[in-house]
Amino acid sequence: MDQGKLRVAVVGLGFGAEFVPIYLDHPDVQSVAACDSDPVRLDRAARRFGIKRLFSDVAEVVQSDEIDAVHLVSGIPDHARQAIAVLRSGKHCACTVPMATTLADLHSIVAAVHDSGRTYMMMETAVYTRQFLYARELRDRGEFGRIQFLRGAHYQDMERWPPYWAGLPPMWYATHAVSPLLALAETRATRVHCFGSGAMREELGNQYGNPYPIETAIYQLETPGLCAEVTRSLFHCARPYMESFTVYGENACYEWQMEDAPPVLFRMSPVVPGEKRTQTVAQPEPPDRADLLPPAIGRYTKRFVYGEDERHLSFEQGGGHHGSHPHMVHEFVRSILEHRQPWIDAVTAANWTAAGICAHESAMAGGREVLVPKFD
């Protein structure tokens, strides 16, 4: 780090290329390096963004003394191993979701953070979208009253994606549906009953021994009397891409169910025993929150980086997962420079990710109750 600015490396230039220009324009970033095992991707990023420092192997990034922080946008099977290597090398680490796919790896990453004293942030887009930020504002204003129940879902068809996706247990990749609920309720999951559903063709079930294309879970939360429901699908479900969450409060209910439509906000008058409650329904468009960001990167809440020949679903949603990408980058960078933990630190990330891992364990046991460990 030189003159209070970070030297950042982005690892993985498929989806990860979306983040390169955001880091390049961040006022607290001195330089950006790129890493990808695909030479075509690497060359494309170098030419498009003018990047001079290039790596073909993450091991080279880990060993480099010219890097302060690494943003991993690699394949799911590599997340835990690479994150631990980055942290142990004395570098700060941001990692795309999920944090890991086993409880043992979650514990190892949390231990690596404690041992190294470095920053770890899970880059969970769902809690930086316009829809989530607006829901959090409603909560902070007291609009919901007591939160009574929460529901989340994430439907996505993963046919013809990279091979490691084939047959992936749906709840291993559940944080897009789980995290908004736990974040808005400011709590964690403590126990879960989960059931698998549907039939999956044999070759998809072989890689992970997972027979279920869809899994749905009921969580008991640490907040007394509060529960949540989460459904996740990856294959054999004819539902176009959708992330959604719903907050059911005693005074208001906020539902975001469709990717291309505004959320619905239901309000009811305060409870008066014996009296009928009046109700209103609105579809407020969540405001863009570029005002929370430095002007140099605020434009990335809406701006497309790729052209028509290189589109990722997150780009089509506008500014990367509904404007979330620059918010995540800014939180990661500022948490390092301010010597504080990021909002989605290793403990929070582990608690959110463990909820999904334990849900799949329950599904494989026919819905048996599974306790979700607490990380600290």
Buried (B, 14 or more C-beta within 10 A) or exposed (E): EEEEBBBBBBBBBBBBBBBBBBBBBBEBBBBBBBBBBEEEBBEBBBEBBEBEBBBEEBEBBBEBEEBBBBBBBBBBEBBBBBBBBBBBBEBBBBBBBBBBBEBEBBBBBBEBBEEBEBBBBBBBBBBBBBBBBBBBEBBEEEBBBEBBBBBBBBBBBBEEEEEEBBBBBBBBBBBBBBBBBBBBBEBBBBBBBBBBBBEBEEEBBEEBEBBBBBBBBBBBBBBEEBBBBBBBBBBBBEEEEBBBBBBBBEBBBBBBBEBEEBBBBBBBEEEEEEEEEEEEEEEEEBEBBBEBBBEBBBBBBEBBBEEEEEEBEBBEBBBBBBBBBBBBBBBBBBBBEEEEBBBBBBBBBBBBBBBBBBBBBBBBEEBEEBEBBEBE
